[in-house]
Amino acid sequence: GNSVTQMEGPVTLSEEAFLTINCTYTATGYPSLFWYVQYPGEGLQLLLKATKADDKGSNKGFEATYRKETTSFHLEKGSVQVSDSAVYFCALKGGGYQKVTFGIGTKLQVIP
Amino acid sequence: DTGVSQNPRHKITKRGQNVTFRCDPISEHNRLYWYRQTLGQGPEFLTYFQNEAQLEKSRLLSDRFSAERPKGSFSTLEIQRTEQGDSAMYLCASSPSGGGNQETQYFGPGTRLLVL
């Protein structure tokens, strides 16, 4: 079945540091890949997505590239801000199903 | 902004009681999903509706759980004979079935259930 593995947190960074959160997946066929974010006290929001190999999703300075050869979708940001503190979930949808399979989530804390 | 809404936001119940949650999707979305999220974990899929038809169900959805979407608009999730292990955040999401955003599921704020 489908599965998502992402690095466990928490990750603590200083403001303006570079961020990478690793995500790898197992799926049949060509899934769509997502990063969702959950800010404190708020619901899940889509951050970015990529629907085919080599696509790059981007939003709010975050980027992730769909790498089929390494089955990865790592999240990156060049300079994090305190307001980026949240839990980040890597996720996929595929195999002809509508359900989304989520990773465990990585908590990011950015300190001034 | 008419996003996905869920009621109640919080529910405390005693073991063995029945509870029902409601989800109102974004009005033009005909796909609706239920997920469960426990502390420190990602959401886990429970079930999916397209209009009023329940098309996918997870093995997590035991016979104590039932979901309905009778008119293809709002949905209810009922848990009978609640157990302490049912304590979790129950999330609802919706999506359109066509167009550029059909891959994206939009989530509600969730209903937090605590079973004592």
Boltz contact constraints between the chains, C-beta under 6 A:
constraints:
  - contact:
      token1: [A, 32]
      token2: [B, 103]
      max_distance: 6.0
  - contact:
      token1: [A, 43]
      token2: [B, 107]
      max_distance: 6.0
  - contact:
      token1: [A, 43]
      token2: [B, 109]
      max_distance: 6.0
  - contact:
      token1: [A, 44]
      token2: [B, 107]
      max_distance: 6.0
  - contact:
      token1: [A, 46]
      token2: [B, 104]
      max_distance: 6.0
  - contact:
      token1: [A, 51]
      token2: [B, 103]
      max_distance: 6.0
  - contact:
      token1: [A, 89]
      token2: [B, 42]
      max_distance: 6.0
  - contact:
      token1: [A, 98]
      token2: [B, 48]
      max_distance: 6.0
  - contact:
      token1: [A, 99]
      token2: [B, 45]
      max_distance: 6.0
  - contact:
      token1: [A, 99]
      token2: [B, 56]
      max_distance: 6.0
  - contact:
      token1: [A, 100]
      token2: [B, 105]
      max_distance: 6.0
  - contact:
      token1: [A, 102]
      token2: [B, 42]
      max_distance: 6.0
  - contact:
      token1: [A, 102]
      token2: [B, 43]
      max_distance: 6.0
  - contact:
      token1: [A, 103]
      token2: [B, 42]
      max_distance: 6.0
  - contact:
      token1: [A, 104]
      token2: [B, 42]
      max_distance: 6.0
  - contact:
      token1: [A, 105]
      token2: [B, 42]
      max_distance: 6.0
